[in-house]
């Protein structure tokens, strides 16, 4: 078969060009460190790599979100820690105020100290994240949630929960609203007793004890009224239901609605006492502290047993309310800690998932340098041989053999 010169040149150049193209492609792969330079090189592998890459990018975003959530929760935890310390210090001062050796001036000094602690607590409740966003304001985070006005503290925020997407199927609250923290009590909080401001006798209530939580009237709010040496316990319903009646005997517990209350002193006719569930007895810790300050500033000297009774009852009520508020803050603080632990667990799971995805992505697209270099050398040797052969064949001519 005869081969024309044109065909010889064309075929030879095509072969050399094809080998050069393959060699150039291997060079590009070695430079990029990937098996395919365009999706067309491996459509299936490119699609898989794209999916894995998207998964890694999404995981990185969740990691960033978890970092922000951890920062927000850490700031809230610090604020709650400060609130816990302030409330604990207030409980100590309430106990100190009950010391019978204190004078009116001593109690006034304690009232000033407690008022200062109240202002500190308001400042803690108005803590921000350093960027002008208030921690306990709910959705209204641009403005301070608590405002002192008219001798009281008003909540100006809302009860919105600021949620953050921290994983594929997990949204987490990164802040608690101020009403839930400072103006609420836990569901397990017991009864709170208080005395009417109009009482003139020396009756002092003790702690409320639960005797039968299954009693029909258990969980109701009660009023204990005194007249003619007898007591009457009625619910605060409309119309009221009489829960118990009987002669008052100092030190003998009064039982009603599944609870009992011991009393000392001598209540006067018309005196009354409230025994209410914690959620109905006033859950605003700021208001409770304000009432305590007012009670401590009222003179006791010269007021007789009635004045002493008013002070003791006010301190007992304040102690229970501050304890309930303290327990509520501790519970929310525990919730914050649990959320931070969950974030740590999600971080560990996310890191493990990223390692798996990165290994899979490497298998899909990363080039094996040793194999690629070996292939490069083979193609280079083949190209050199082809070019050498072409040069030798190109030099053959009939006239070289004519003598």
C-alpha positions in Angstrom: 0.0 0.0 0.0 1.5 3.3 -1.0 1.2 6.3 1.4 1.3 9.7 0.0 3.6 12.3 1.5 0.6 14.4 2.5 -1.0 11.5 4.3 2.2 10.7 6.1 2.6 14.2 7.3 -1.0 14.5 8.3 -1.1 11.3 10.2 2.2 11.9 12.0 1.2 15.4 13.0 -2.1 14.3 14.3 -0.5 11.6 16.5 2.1 14.0 17.8 -0.6 16.7 18.5 -2.8 14.1 20.3 0.1 13.0 22.6 1.0 16.6 23.3 -2.5 17.3 24.3 -2.6 14.4 26.7 0.7 15.5 28.1 -0.5 19.1 28.6 -3.6 17.8 30.3 -1.6 15.8 32.8 0.5 18.9 33.4 -2.6 20.9 34.2 -3.9 18.1 36.5 -0.6 18.1 38.4 -0.7 21.9 38.7 -4.3 21.9 39.9 -4.0 18.7 42.0 -7.3 17.5 40.8 -8.5 14.6 38.6 -10.8 16.7 36.4 -10.3 20.2 35.2 -13.9 20.8 34.0 -17.2 19.0 34.8 -17.0 17.5 31.2 -14.0 15.5 32.2 -16.1 13.5 34.7 -19.7 14.5 34.9 -20.6 12.0 37.6 -17.6 12.8 39.8 -18.1 16.5 39.3 -21.8 16.2 40.4 -20.7 14.2 43.5 -18.0 16.7 44.3 -20.4 19.6 44.0 -22.9 17.9 46.5 -20.1 17.2 49.0 -18.7 20.7 48.6 -22.2 22.2 49.3 -22.5 20.0 52.4 -19.1 21.2 53.6 -20.0 24.9 53.0 -23.3 24.4 54.8 -21.5 22.7 57.7 -19.1 25.7 57.9 -22.1 28.1 58.1 -23.6 26.0 60.9 -20.2 26.1 62.7 -20.2 29.8 62.4 -23.8 30.0 63.7 -22.9 27.8 66.7 -19.9 30.1 67.5 -22.3 33.1 67.5 -24.8 31.1 69.6 -22.1 30.2 72.1 -21.0 33.8 72.4 -24.6 35.0 73.0 -25.3 32.3 75.6 -22.0 32.9 77.3 -22.9 36.6 77.7 -26.3 35.6 79.1 -24.7 33.1 81.5 -22.4 35.8 82.8 -25.4 38.1 83.4 -27.4 35.4 85.1 -24.4 34.6 87.3 -24.3 38.3 88.4 -28.1 38.2 89.1 -27.7 35.0 91.1 -25.0 36.6 93.3 -27.1 39.8 93.8 -30.2 37.8 94.9 -28.1 35.6 97.2 -26.7 38.7 98.8 -30.2 40.1 99.2 -31.3 36.9 101.0 -28.5 37.3 103.4 -29.5 40.9 104.1 -33.2 39.8 104.6 -32.0 37.3 107.3 -29.8 40.0 108.8 -32.8 42.4 108.9 -34.7 40.0 111.1 -32.2 40.4 113.9 -34.2 41.7 116.9 -31.3 43.8 118.1 -31.2 46.1 115.1 -32.5 49.6 115.5 -34.6 51.6 113.0 -31.5 53.3 111.8 -29.8 49.9 111.2 -32.7 48.7 109.2 -32.8 51.9 107.2 -29.1 51.3 106.3 -30.0 47.8 105.2 -32.9 49.2 103.1 -30.4 51.6 101.4 -28.0 48.6 100.7 -30.9 46.5 99.3 -32.1 49.5 97.2 -28.5 49.7 95.8 -28.6 45.9 95.0 -32.0 46.5 93.3 -30.4 49.1 91.0 -27.5 46.6 90.3 -30.1 43.9 89.4 -31.8 46.3 87.0 -28.5 47.1 85.4 -27.8 43.3 85.0 -31.3 42.9 83.5 -30.4 45.6 81.0 -27.1 44.0 80.0 -26.2 44.2 76.3 -23.9 42.1 74.1 -21.5 45.0 73.4 -23.1 45.8 70.1 -26.1 47.6 71.4 -28.4 44.6 71.5 -29.9 44.0 74.9 -29.8 40.4 76.1 -33.2 40.2 77.9 -35.4 42.3 75.7 -36.9 39.6 73.4 -37.4 40.9 69.9 -37.2 44.5 71.1 -33.4 44.2 71.6 -32.6 47.7 70.4 -33.9 49.3 73.7 -33.3 48.6 77.4 -36.0 46.1 78.5 -36.4 47.5 82.1 -37.1 51.1 83.0 -37.2 52.5 86.5 -40.1 54.9 86.8 -42.5 56.0 89.4 -40.7 54.1 92.1 -41.1 50.8 90.2 -39.5 48.9 87.3 -41.4 48.4 84.1 -40.7 45.7 81.5 -40.6 47.3 78.0 -39.5 44.3 76.1 -41.5 41.3 74.8 -41.5 37.6 75.2 -40.1 36.8 71.7 -37.5 34.1 71.4 -34.5 34.9 69.3 -33.7 31.6 67.5 -30.6 30.6 65.6 -30.2 27.7 63.1 -27.3 25.8 64.5 -27.7 22.5 62.6 -29.7 21.0 59.8 -32.7 20.2 62.0 -32.0 22.3 65.1 -33.0 25.8 66.0 -31.9 27.1 69.4 -33.0 30.0 71.5 -29.9 32.1 72.2 -31.6 34.5 74.6 -34.3 34.5 77.3 -36.7 37.4 77.7 -36.6 39.5 80.8 -40.1 38.6 81.9 -39.3 34.9 82.0 -36.1 35.6 83.9 -37.0 38.4 86.4 -40.8 38.4 86.6 -41.6 34.7 86.7 -41.4 31.7 89.1 -40.9 28.0 88.5 -44.0 25.8 88.3 -42.8 23.9 91.4 -42.7 27.0 93.6 -44.9 26.6 96.6 -47.3 28.9 98.5 -46.4 32.4 99.5 -47.9 33.9 102.7 -48.4 37.6 103.3 -50.1 39.9 105.8 -52.7 42.6 105.1 -51.2 46.1 105.4 -54.3 47.0 107.5 -53.6 44.4 110.2 -53.4 45.8 113.8 -52.7 42.6 115.7 -49.5 40.8 116.5 -50.2 37.7 114.4 -47.1 36.3 112.7 -47.3 33.5 110.2 -44.9 30.6 109.8 -43.9 28.5 106.8 -46.6 26.8 104.7 -46.4 23.0 104.7 -48.1 20.6 102.2 -50.1 17.9 103.8 -52.2 16.5 100.9 -51.4 17.6 97.3 -54.5 15.6 96.1 -57.0 17.6 98.3 -59.8 19.2 96.2 -58.9 22.7 97.0 -55.1 22.3 96.8 -53.6 24.9 94.4 -56.3 27.5 95.2 -55.5 30.9 96.7 -56.8 31.5 100.3 -57.6 34.3 102.7 -57.4 33.7 106.4 -59.5 36.2 108.4 -59.9 36.5 112.2 -62.9 37.6 114.2 -63.9 36.9 117.8 -61.0 34.6 118.5 -61.9 32.4 115.5 -60.4 32.0 112.1 -62.1 31.4 108.7 -60.2 30.2 105.7 -61.9 30.9 102.3 -60.8 30.6 98.7 -60.3 33.7 96.6 -62.9 32.4 94.1 -66.1 34.2 93.3 -68.1 33.2 95.2 -65.6 32.1 97.9 -65.5 28.6 99.3 -65.0 28.1 103.0 -62.1 25.7 103.4 -61.8 25.7 107.2 -63.0 27.4 110.4 -62.2 27.1 114.0 -61.0 28.7 117.2 -57.5 30.3 116.9 -54.9 28.7 119.2 -51.4 30.1 119.0 -48.9 27.6 117.7 -51.6 25.2 116.5 -51.4 24.7 112.8 -54.3 25.8 110.7 -55.1 23.2 108.1 -56.9 23.9 104.8 -56.9 22.8 101.2 -54.1 20.3 101.6 -51.7 22.6 103.4 -51.2 23.9 106.9 -49.9 27.1 108.4 -48.6 27.8 111.9 -49.1 31.2 113.5 -47.9 32.9 116.6 -49.0 36.1 118.3 -52.5 37.4 118.6 -54.3 38.5 115.5 -56.8 41.3 116.0 -60.4 41.2 114.8 -60.5 42.1 111.1 -56.9 41.0 110.5 -56.3 38.8 107.4 -53.6 36.9 105.8 -53.1 35.7 102.2 -51.8 32.3 101.3 -51.5 32.2 97.5 -49.7 30.1 95.0 -46.3 31.6 94.0 -47.6 32.6 90.5 -50.5 34.6 92.0 -48.6 36.1 94.9 -46.6 38.5 92.7 -43.7 37.2 90.6 -42.0 40.5 89.8 -38.8 40.4 91.8 -38.3 44.1 91.4 -41.6 44.9 92.9 -41.0 42.5 95.8 -37.6 44.1 96.6 -39.3 47.5 96.5 -41.9 46.4 99.0 -39.1 45.0 101.2 -37.2 48.3 101.1 -40.4 50.2 102.1 -41.0 47.8 105.0 -37.5 48.2 106.3 -37.8 52.0 106.2 -40.9 52.0 108.4 -40.0 52.7 112.0 -40.7 49.8 114.5 -39.6 51.5 117.7 -42.6 52.5 119.7 -45.0 50.6 117.6 -45.4 47.7 119.9 -46.1 44.1 119.0 -48.1 45.1 115.9 -45.2 46.9 114.4 -42.9 44.0 115.1 -45.4 41.6 113.5 -45.6 43.7 110.4 -41.8 43.7 110.0 -41.5 39.9 110.6 -44.3 39.1 108.1 -42.9 41.5 105.5 -39.4 39.9 105.9 -40.9 36.3 105.7 -42.8 37.2 102.5 -39.8 38.9 100.9 -37.5 35.9 101.8 -39.8 33.5 100.0 -40.3 35.7 97.0 -36.5 36.4 96.6 -35.9 32.6 97.1 -38.4 31.8 94.3 -36.8 34.4 92.0 -33.3 33.1 92.9 -34.5 29.5 92.0 -36.0 30.7 88.8 -32.7 32.4 87.7 -30.8 29.3 88.6 -33.1 27.2 86.5 -32.7 29.4 83.5 -29.0 29.5 84.0 -29.0 25.7 84.1 -31.0 25.8 80.8 -28.3 28.1 79.3 -25.6 25.6 80.4 -27.5 22.7 78.8 -27.8 24.6 75.5 -24.1 25.3 75.5 -23.3 21.6 76.1 -25.6 20.8 73.2 -23.7 23.2 71.0 -20.4 21.5 72.0 -21.9 18.1 71.1 -23.1 19.4 67.8 -19.6 20.9 67.1 -18.0 17.5 67.7 -20.6 15.7 65.5 -20.1 18.4 62.8 -16.3 18.0 62.9 -16.6 14.3 62.5 -19.0 14.7 59.6 -16.6 17.2 58.0 -13.7 14.7 58.2 -15.8 12.1 56.5 -17.0 14.5 53.8 -13.5 15.8 53.2 -12.2 12.3 52.8 -14.9 11.4 50.3 -14.3 14.6 48.4 -10.6 13.8 48.3 -11.4 10.4 46.8 -13.6 11.9 44.2 -11.4 14.8 42.9 -7.9 14.7 44.4 -5.2 13.6 42.1 -2.8 10.8 43.0 0.6 12.6 42.4 2.6 9.4 42.1 0.3 7.9 39.5 0.0 11.2 37.6 3.8 11.7 37.5 4.2 8.1 36.2 1.7 8.7 33.5 3.3 12.0 32.7 6.7 10.3 32.2 5.2 7.6 30.1 3.4 10.1 27.8 6.6 12.2 27.6 8.7 9.1 26.6 6.1 8.1 24.1 5.9 11.6 22.6 9.7 11.7 22.3 9.8 8.4 20.6 7.0 9.4 18.2 8.8 12.6 17.3 12.1 10.7 16.9 10.5 8.2 14.6 8.9 10.9 12.5 12.2 12.7 12.1 13.9 9.5 10.9 11.1 8.5 8.5 11.0 12.1 7.2 14.7 11.8 6.3 14.3 8.7 4.2 14.4 9.5 0.4 15.2 7.4 -2.7 18.0 9.7 -3.8 19.9 8.8 -0.7 20.4 5.3 -2.1 21.4 6.3 -5.7 25.1 6.1 -6.3 
